[in-house]
Amino acid sequence: MGKTQNVLFIIIDQLRADCLAGALADHVDLPNLRAFMQDAVSFDRHFSVVNPCGPSRASILTGQYSMNHRSVRNGTPLRHDTPTLPGEMRKAGYEPMLFGYTDTSADPRVHHPKDPAMQTYEYPMAGFHEMVEMRMEMSFPWRSHLLNHGYKFEHYWEVYRPHSPTGDTPKLNDPALYKAEHSDTAFLTDQFLAIMPAYAEDSWFAHLTYIRPHPPLVAPAPYNDMYAPGDMPLPTRHTSATKDAEVHPFFGPAQKTASARDFIVGFHDLAATDETIQTLRAVYLGLATEVDHHIGRVLQFLKDSGQYDNTMVVITADHGEMLGDHHLWGKFSIYDAAYHTPLIIKLPGNDDRAGTRISAPTESIDLTPTILDWVGHEIPNAMDGRSLLPLLTGPVPDTWRRYSFSELDFADPTAPTVWEVDLGTNPSTSNLSILRDSRFTLVEFAAESLPPLLFDHEGVGEMADVSKDSTFVPDLTRLTRATLRHRMQNMDHTLSMDAITTSGPKTHRRQR
């Protein structure tokens, strides 16, 4: 039997990069992720190419920008013939195991309207073998687990409501109904650890996806009040929500779309006071620490079973979270907090690079090509991302990208969004793109009525739009042209490198 070649791909939902390096890093205990960074290579400028959850995971697992796969919102179908990580891993001889969820909306052209795949945006991506169903709005195995342990709840969403230990009126950071050993995070980890031992003799690929610290923000003891709200830093923001809304027309609707009260169950009249915000930020960090604890259990399992040294381990997040920054919540934004995510990769036999940190810009679409490259499988032309193996094993190539690119669609064809109503946009004009180089961030909007935004990170960064400052006209022009070239260079290449000839079809490899 040859040496096994395993892949463990972990996604943490909604974890900001600055929990590991940045504004929040000194306020949260993540010992297992930090220790893992010493065994691995970390990428300091890693960004999701699209938000929210469904589109982000579609891009991660297809290696495509959303302008190509077009699954641009939760519930928007992903074309059934799009090359995906699980589909390509099957071609490489792996059984893709899914512990968790992918939030994939299936193609209605190949499913009957009554098919369960047509009743939820949270369906698992085709090609995965769903080992444990752990979808946010379903999670039937976990629900049964709670019921079997004697927990009582009339409706599922009561599970996400803080419960007072004394029977008094619940506080924001009161614990969850369940104990820590019965949480969704603990349950998913227990299932993974219970199932995986028998797979040690063969090469395997497992995708493990943690819901937390995604809201609702409720945590079991001791994570619910592990961090004191008074010790939390206040968000990065202007002195009032009005001043942040005045930065650009996009932000008024953004403030209406999500608020602090939307992030916790049972507090409908919650005011966004500093005390409230700091308390919710503390619960968020407590949930992050809980996930860290259980990732530590997974990594220890690999070590104890002798598989750590022959397993590629990828740990990242699908997107970030505003957490009150700029008076915003969630991920429907243009700021780095919503897109900047951790990325840590350990390659077997790459010990001399352990602890390395890379500042070159990387994108979420790079992960699938990297995994395929490592297992020796050809990267399909349809994938826009680039393998990170050269960066993992040596100096950053001179030809590496100089900027990162992200997109956001803020329309809804079923019912107009606040943006569409307030700004007069439609599904074709309710979208934006973000280009970030080493100094600037340019945000460009599809609607002609919406001006661009330009942030200078050598100045005050995202605290001021400098697009109207004549000093920056050359930079605005340069970055606008770069955005146009980027879109032109990354148009869908599914079949563009193929040709039908008199001697049959021919395929040429895409240059990235």
C-alpha positions as CSV (number, residue, x, y, z in Angstrom):
1,M,0.0,0.0,0.0
2,G,1.4,3.4,-1.0
3,K,1.6,6.4,1.3
4,T,-1.7,8.0,1.9
5,Q,-2.3,11.6,0.7
6,N,-5.2,13.2,2.7
7,V,-6.9,16.6,2.5
8,L,-8.8,18.2,5.4
9,F,-10.5,21.4,4.3
10,I,-12.0,23.4,7.2
11,I,-14.2,26.5,6.7
12,I,-15.2,28.6,9.7
13,D,-18.3,30.6,9.0
14,Q,-18.0,34.4,9.3
15,L,-14.6,34.6,11.1
16,R,-12.9,37.9,10.6
17,A,-9.2,37.9,9.8
18,D,-8.4,40.4,12.6
19,C,-9.3,37.8,15.2
20,L,-5.8,36.3,14.4
21,A,-4.0,39.4,13.4
22,G,-5.4,42.9,13.8
23,A,-7.9,44.9,16.0
24,L,-9.5,41.9,17.8
25,A,-6.5,39.6,18.0
26,D,-5.5,40.8,21.5
27,H,-9.0,40.2,22.8
28,V,-9.6,36.6,21.8
29,D,-8.0,33.4,22.8
30,L,-7.4,31.1,19.8
31,P,-4.5,28.9,21.0
32,N,-5.0,26.0,18.6
33,L,-5.2,28.1,15.5
34,R,-2.2,30.1,16.6
35,A,-0.2,26.9,17.3
36,F,-1.3,25.5,13.9
37,M,0.1,28.7,12.3
38,Q,3.5,27.7,13.5
39,D,3.3,24.4,11.6
40,A,1.8,26.0,8.5
41,V,2.0,28.9,6.0
42,S,-0.4,31.9,6.7
43,F,-1.7,34.4,4.2
44,D,-2.2,37.9,5.6
45,R,-4.0,39.4,2.6
46,H,-6.6,36.8,1.9
47,F,-10.1,37.9,0.8
48,S,-13.4,36.3,-0.1
49,V,-14.2,37.2,-3.7
50,V,-18.0,37.5,-3.0
51,N,-20.5,37.5,-0.1
52,P,-22.7,36.2,1.5
53,C,-22.5,32.5,2.4
54,G,-23.9,30.7,-0.6
55,P,-22.1,32.7,-3.2
56,S,-18.9,32.7,-1.2
57,R,-18.9,28.9,-0.9
58,A,-19.9,28.6,-4.6
59,S,-16.7,30.6,-5.5
60,I,-14.5,28.7,-3.1
61,L,-15.7,25.3,-4.3
62,T,-15.7,26.2,-8.1
63,G,-12.6,28.4,-8.1
64,Q,-14.7,30.9,-10.1
65,Y,-15.5,34.6,-9.6
66,S,-19.2,35.1,-9.1
67,M,-19.3,37.0,-12.4
68,N,-18.8,33.6,-14.0
69,H,-20.7,31.1,-11.8
70,R,-23.5,33.7,-11.2
71,S,-24.8,32.1,-8.1
72,V,-24.7,35.6,-6.7
73,R,-27.1,35.4,-3.7
74,N,-28.4,32.7,-1.3
75,G,-31.0,30.8,-3.3
76,T,-29.6,31.6,-6.7
77,P,-28.9,28.3,-8.5
78,L,-25.4,27.1,-9.4
79,R,-25.3,25.6,-12.9
80,H,-25.2,21.8,-12.8
81,D,-22.3,21.5,-15.2
82,T,-19.9,23.9,-13.4
83,P,-16.7,22.1,-12.5
84,T,-16.4,21.9,-8.7
85,L,-13.9,20.7,-6.1
86,P,-15.9,17.6,-5.1
87,G,-16.5,16.7,-8.8
88,E,-12.8,17.0,-9.7
89,M,-11.7,15.2,-6.5
90,R,-13.8,12.2,-7.6
91,K,-11.9,12.2,-10.9
92,A,-8.7,12.1,-8.8
93,G,-10.0,9.0,-7.0
94,Y,-11.3,10.6,-3.8
95,E,-14.7,10.2,-2.1
96,P,-15.5,13.8,-1.1
97,M,-16.8,13.6,2.4
98,L,-18.9,16.6,3.7
99,F,-19.2,17.2,7.4
100,G,-21.5,20.2,7.5
101,Y,-22.9,22.3,4.6
102,T,-22.1,24.1,1.4
103,D,-25.2,26.3,1.1
104,T,-25.6,25.3,-2.6
105,S,-28.8,26.1,-4.5
106,A,-29.2,23.4,-7.1
107,D,-30.0,23.9,-10.8
108,P,-33.8,23.7,-11.3
109,R,-33.3,22.5,-14.9
110,V,-32.2,19.1,-13.7
111,H,-34.5,18.6,-10.7
112,H,-38.2,18.2,-10.4
113,P,-39.9,21.1,-8.5
114,K,-40.9,18.7,-5.7
115,D,-37.4,17.4,-5.3
116,P,-36.1,18.4,-1.7
117,A,-33.1,20.0,-3.5
118,M,-35.6,22.6,-4.8
119,Q,-36.9,23.5,-1.3
120,T,-33.8,24.9,0.3
121,Y,-30.8,27.1,-0.6
122,E,-28.7,25.0,1.8
123,Y,-28.5,21.8,-0.2
124,P,-25.1,20.1,-0.4
125,M,-23.1,20.6,-3.5
126,A,-23.3,17.8,-6.0
127,G,-20.4,15.4,-5.7
128,F,-20.1,15.5,-2.0
129,H,-21.1,12.6,0.2
130,E,-23.0,14.2,3.1
131,M,-21.6,12.4,6.1
132,V,-23.4,14.6,8.6
133,E,-26.2,17.1,7.8
134,M,-25.5,20.3,9.6
135,R,-27.3,23.0,7.7
136,M,-28.1,26.1,9.7
137,E,-31.9,26.1,9.1
138,M,-32.3,22.3,9.4
139,S,-29.6,20.4,11.4
140,F,-32.0,17.5,12.1
141,P,-29.3,15.2,13.5
142,W,-28.2,17.9,16.0
143,R,-31.8,18.6,16.9
144,S,-32.3,14.9,17.6
145,H,-29.1,14.9,19.6
146,L,-30.4,17.7,21.8
147,L,-33.8,16.0,22.3
148,N,-32.1,12.7,23.1
149,H,-30.2,14.5,25.9
150,G,-33.4,15.8,27.4
151,Y,-33.5,19.4,26.1
152,K,-37.0,20.8,25.6
153,F,-38.0,23.3,23.0
154,E,-41.2,23.8,21.2
155,H,-39.7,25.5,18.1
156,Y,-36.2,24.9,16.7
157,W,-35.2,28.6,16.8
158,E,-35.7,28.6,20.6
159,V,-32.4,26.7,20.7
160,Y,-30.7,30.0,19.7
161,R,-32.3,32.1,22.4
162,P,-30.1,33.0,25.5
163,H,-31.5,31.4,28.6
164,S,-31.2,32.8,32.1
165,P,-29.6,30.3,34.5
166,T,-31.8,31.7,37.3
167,G,-35.0,32.0,35.4
168,D,-34.9,35.7,35.2
169,T,-35.3,37.8,32.1
170,P,-32.4,36.7,29.8
171,K,-29.5,39.0,29.2
172,L,-27.6,39.3,25.9
173,N,-24.7,37.1,27.1
174,D,-26.7,34.5,29.0
175,P,-25.8,31.0,28.0
176,A,-27.5,28.9,25.4
177,L,-30.1,26.3,26.3
178,Y,-27.5,23.5,25.8
179,K,-24.3,22.6,27.5
180,A,-21.0,23.1,25.7
181,E,-20.6,19.4,25.2
182,H,-23.9,19.3,23.3
183,S,-23.4,22.4,21.1
184,D,-23.6,22.4,17.3
185,T,-19.8,22.9,17.2
186,A,-19.2,20.0,19.6
187,F,-21.7,17.7,17.9
188,L,-20.2,18.2,14.5
189,T,-16.7,17.6,15.8
190,D,-17.8,14.5,17.7
191,Q,-19.3,13.1,14.5
192,F,-16.2,13.8,12.6
193,L,-14.0,12.1,15.2
194,A,-16.4,9.1,15.5
195,I,-16.5,8.5,11.7
196,M,-12.9,9.1,10.5
197,P,-10.8,6.5,12.3
198,A,-11.7,3.7,9.8
199,Y,-10.5,5.8,6.8
200,A,-6.9,6.0,8.0
201,E,-5.7,3.2,5.6
202,D,-6.7,5.0,2.4
203,S,-6.3,8.6,1.1
204,W,-9.3,10.7,2.0
205,F,-10.7,14.1,1.4
206,A,-13.0,15.7,4.1
207,H,-14.7,19.1,4.0
208,L,-15.5,20.1,7.6
209,T,-17.6,23.3,7.9
210,Y,-18.3,25.0,11.2
211,I,-21.4,27.3,11.5
212,R,-19.9,29.4,14.3
213,P,-19.3,32.2,15.0
214,H,-22.1,32.9,12.5
215,P,-25.2,34.4,14.3
216,P,-27.5,34.0,16.1
217,L,-25.0,35.1,18.7
218,V,-25.6,32.7,21.6
219,A,-22.9,30.5,23.1
220,P,-23.0,27.8,25.7
221,A,-21.2,28.3,29.1
222,P,-18.4,29.1,29.6
223,Y,-18.0,30.7,26.1
224,N,-21.0,33.0,26.6
225,D,-19.3,35.3,29.1
226,M,-15.7,34.3,28.6
227,Y,-14.8,37.8,27.6
228,A,-15.9,40.9,29.4
229,P,-17.8,43.4,27.3
230,G,-16.1,46.3,28.9
231,D,-12.7,45.0,27.7
232,M,-13.9,44.9,24.1
233,P,-12.7,47.5,21.7
234,L,-15.4,49.7,20.2
235,P,-16.0,49.3,16.4
236,T,-14.1,51.3,13.8
237,R,-16.6,54.0,12.8
238,H,-17.5,57.6,12.6
239,T,-19.1,59.4,15.5
240,S,-22.7,58.6,14.3
241,A,-24.5,56.3,12.0
242,T,-25.6,59.3,10.0
243,K,-22.0,60.3,9.3
244,D,-21.2,56.8,8.2
245,A,-24.3,56.8,5.9
246,E,-23.2,60.1,4.4
247,V,-20.0,58.5,3.0
248,H,-21.9,57.0,0.1
249,P,-25.6,56.4,-0.9
250,F,-24.9,52.6,-0.5
251,F,-24.6,52.8,3.2
252,G,-28.0,54.2,4.2
253,P,-29.8,51.0,2.9
254,A,-27.0,48.9,4.3
255,Q,-27.7,50.2,7.8
256,K,-31.4,49.4,7.4
257,T,-30.7,45.9,6.1
258,A,-29.0,44.5,9.2
259,S,-28.7,45.8,12.8
260,A,-27.6,44.4,16.2
261,R,-31.1,43.1,17.0
262,D,-30.9,40.8,13.9
263,F,-27.9,39.0,15.4
264,I,-29.6,37.6,18.5
265,V,-32.9,35.8,19.1
266,G,-35.5,37.3,21.4
267,F,-34.4,40.9,21.7
268,H,-36.6,42.6,19.1
269,D,-36.4,46.1,20.6
270,L,-32.6,46.0,21.1
271,A,-31.0,49.4,20.8
272,A,-27.5,49.6,19.3
273,T,-25.8,51.1,22.4
274,D,-22.1,50.8,22.9
275,E,-22.8,48.3,25.8
276,T,-25.0,46.2,23.5
277,I,-22.4,46.2,20.7
278,Q,-19.5,45.3,23.0
279,T,-21.5,42.5,24.6
280,L,-22.4,41.0,21.2
281,R,-18.8,41.3,20.1
282,A,-17.7,39.5,23.2
283,V,-20.2,36.6,22.5
284,Y,-18.9,36.5,18.9
285,L,-15.3,36.0,20.2
286,G,-16.5,33.4,22.7
287,L,-18.0,31.4,19.8
288,A,-14.7,31.8,17.9
289,T,-12.8,30.4,20.9
290,E,-15.3,27.5,21.0
291,V,-14.6,26.7,17.4
292,D,-10.8,26.9,18.1
293,H,-11.2,24.4,20.9
294,H,-12.8,21.8,18.6
295,I,-10.4,22.4,15.7
296,G,-7.7,21.6,18.3
297,R,-9.5,18.2,18.9
298,V,-9.5,17.5,15.2
299,L,-5.8,18.4,14.8
300,Q,-4.9,16.3,17.8
301,F,-6.8,13.3,16.2
302,L,-4.6,13.6,13.1
303,K,-1.5,13.6,15.3
304,D,-2.6,10.7,17.5
305,S,-3.6,8.6,14.5
306,G,-0.3,9.3,12.7
307,Q,-2.0,11.2,9.9
308,Y,-0.9,14.7,10.6
309,D,2.3,14.5,8.5
310,N,0.6,13.1,5.4
311,T,-2.5,15.4,5.5
312,M,-2.8,18.7,3.7
313,V,-4.8,20.9,6.1
314,V,-6.5,24.1,4.9
315,I,-8.2,26.3,7.4
316,T,-10.1,29.5,6.3
317,A,-13.4,31.3,6.6
318,D,-16.1,31.9,3.9
319,H,-16.2,35.6,4.6
320,G,-15.9,38.1,7.4
321,E,-18.4,40.1,9.6
322,M,-18.8,43.9,10.2
323,L,-19.6,43.5,13.9
324,G,-20.7,47.2,14.2
325,D,-17.8,48.6,12.3
326,H,-19.0,51.7,10.3
327,H,-22.4,51.1,12.1
328,L,-22.9,48.0,10.0
329,W,-23.6,44.3,10.8
330,G,-23.3,41.2,8.6
331,K,-21.4,40.9,5.4
332,F,-23.4,42.9,2.8
333,S,-20.8,45.6,2.7
334,I,-17.7,46.8,0.9
335,Y,-15.3,47.1,3.8
336,D,-12.4,44.7,4.5
337,A,-14.0,43.4,7.7
338,A,-16.7,41.7,5.5
339,Y,-14.2,40.1,3.1
340,H,-10.8,39.7,4.8
341,T,-10.5,36.2,6.2
342,P,-7.8,33.9,7.7
343,L,-6.1,31.4,5.5
344,I,-3.7,28.8,7.0
345,I,-2.3,25.9,5.0
346,K,-0.1,23.0,6.1
347,L,1.5,20.9,3.4
348,P,3.1,17.6,4.2
349,G,6.9,17.8,3.8
350,N,6.9,21.6,3.9
351,D,8.5,21.9,7.4
352,D,11.1,24.4,6.3
353,R,8.3,26.9,5.5
354,A,6.5,26.3,8.8
355,G,5.5,29.6,10.5
356,T,5.9,31.6,7.2
357,R,3.5,34.5,6.7
358,I,2.8,35.7,3.1
359,S,1.7,39.2,2.3
360,A,0.9,38.7,-1.4
361,P,-2.8,39.1,-2.2
362,T,-4.7,35.8,-2.3
363,E,-8.3,35.1,-3.1
364,S,-10.8,32.4,-1.9
365,I,-11.0,31.1,-5.5
366,D,-7.4,29.9,-5.1
367,L,-8.2,27.2,-2.7
368,T,-9.8,24.6,-5.0
369,P,-6.9,24.9,-7.6
370,T,-4.4,24.6,-4.8
371,I,-6.0,21.3,-3.5
372,L,-6.3,19.9,-7.0
373,D,-2.7,20.8,-7.8
374,W,-1.4,19.1,-4.6
375,V,-3.2,15.8,-5.4
376,G,-1.9,16.0,-8.9
377,H,-5.2,16.7,-10.7
378,E,-5.4,19.1,-13.7
379,I,-7.1,22.4,-12.9
380,P,-10.1,22.9,-15.2
381,N,-10.0,26.0,-17.5
382,A,-13.3,27.1,-16.0
383,M,-11.5,27.9,-12.7
384,D,-10.3,31.5,-12.3
385,G,-8.2,30.9,-9.2
386,R,-4.5,30.1,-9.1
387,S,-2.7,27.3,-7.2
388,L,-0.9,28.6,-4.1
389,L,1.6,25.8,-4.2
390,P,4.4,28.1,-5.5
391,L,3.8,30.5,-2.6
392,L,3.6,27.7,-0.1
393,T,6.9,26.1,-1.1
394,G,9.0,29.1,-2.2
395,P,9.2,32.8,-3.0
396,V,6.2,34.6,-4.4
397,P,6.6,34.4,-8.2
398,D,7.2,37.7,-10.0
399,T,4.1,37.0,-12.1
400,W,1.8,36.8,-9.1
401,R,-1.3,39.0,-9.0
402,R,-0.8,42.5,-7.6
403,Y,-4.4,43.0,-6.3
404,S,-7.4,41.2,-5.0
405,F,-10.9,41.4,-6.5
406,S,-14.3,40.9,-4.9
407,E,-18.0,41.4,-5.9
408,L,-21.3,41.9,-4.2
409,D,-24.9,41.6,-5.6
410,F,-27.4,43.5,-3.5
411,A,-30.6,42.8,-5.5
412,D,-33.4,40.2,-5.1
413,P,-35.5,39.3,-8.1
414,T,-38.3,37.9,-5.8
415,A,-38.8,41.1,-3.8
416,P,-36.8,44.4,-4.2
417,T,-34.2,45.0,-1.6
418,V,-33.8,48.2,0.4
419,W,-31.1,49.2,-2.0
420,E,-33.3,48.8,-5.0
421,V,-36.2,50.7,-3.4
422,D,-34.0,53.5,-2.0
423,L,-31.5,53.9,-4.8
424,G,-33.8,53.1,-7.8
425,T,-31.6,50.3,-9.0
426,N,-32.7,47.0,-10.5
427,P,-31.2,43.4,-10.5
428,S,-28.9,44.3,-13.4
429,T,-27.5,47.5,-11.7
430,S,-27.5,46.4,-8.1
431,N,-24.0,45.1,-7.9
432,L,-20.5,46.3,-7.2
433,S,-16.9,45.3,-7.5
434,I,-13.9,45.9,-5.2
435,L,-10.3,46.1,-6.3
436,R,-7.6,46.2,-3.6
437,D,-3.9,46.8,-4.4
438,S,-1.1,47.5,-1.9
439,R,-2.3,51.0,-1.2
440,F,-5.8,51.6,-2.4
441,T,-9.2,50.1,-2.5
442,L,-11.5,51.0,-5.4
443,V,-15.3,50.2,-5.2
444,E,-17.1,50.6,-8.5
445,F,-20.9,50.3,-8.9
446,A,-22.9,49.0,-11.9
447,A,-25.5,51.7,-11.5
448,E,-24.5,54.9,-13.3
449,S,-26.1,57.0,-10.5
450,L,-23.8,55.6,-7.9
451,P,-20.3,57.1,-7.8
452,P,-17.1,55.1,-7.0
453,L,-15.4,54.9,-3.7
454,L,-11.6,55.2,-3.2
455,F,-9.8,54.5,0.0
456,D,-6.2,55.4,0.6
457,H,-4.6,53.0,3.1
458,E,-1.5,55.3,3.4
459,G,-3.9,57.9,4.7
460,V,-6.9,57.2,6.9
461,G,-8.0,54.2,4.9
462,E,-11.7,53.3,5.0
463,M,-12.5,56.3,7.2
464,A,-12.6,58.6,4.2
465,D,-13.5,58.4,0.5
466,V,-10.9,60.3,-1.6
467,S,-12.4,59.6,-5.0
468,K,-13.4,63.3,-5.4
469,D,-9.9,64.6,-4.4
470,S,-8.1,65.8,-7.5
471,T,-4.8,64.5,-6.1
472,F,-6.0,60.9,-6.6
473,V,-7.4,61.2,-10.1
474,P,-4.5,59.3,-11.7
475,D,-5.0,56.5,-9.1
476,L,-8.7,56.4,-9.7
477,T,-8.2,56.1,-13.4
478,R,-5.4,53.5,-13.1
479,L,-7.5,51.3,-10.8
480,T,-10.7,51.7,-12.9
481,R,-8.7,50.5,-15.9
482,A,-7.3,47.6,-13.9
483,T,-10.8,46.6,-12.9
484,L,-11.9,46.6,-16.5
485,R,-8.9,44.6,-17.6
486,H,-9.5,42.1,-14.7
487,R,-13.0,41.4,-15.9
488,M,-11.9,41.1,-19.5
489,Q,-9.1,38.7,-18.6
490,N,-11.3,36.5,-16.4
491,M,-14.4,36.1,-18.6
492,D,-15.7,32.5,-18.5
493,H,-13.2,30.1,-19.9
494,T,-15.2,26.9,-19.6
495,L,-15.0,26.3,-23.4
496,S,-13.0,29.3,-24.7
497,M,-9.8,27.4,-24.9
498,D,-11.5,24.5,-26.8
499,A,-11.8,24.1,-30.6
500,I,-13.7,21.8,-32.8
501,T,-11.4,20.7,-35.6
502,T,-11.6,18.3,-38.5
503,S,-9.6,15.8,-36.4
504,G,-12.0,16.3,-33.4
505,P,-12.2,18.5,-30.3
506,K,-8.9,20.0,-29.0
507,T,-8.4,21.6,-25.6
508,H,-5.6,24.0,-24.7
509,R,-4.7,24.9,-21.1
510,R,-5.6,28.3,-19.7
511,Q,-2.7,30.6,-18.7
512,R,-3.2,32.0,-15.2
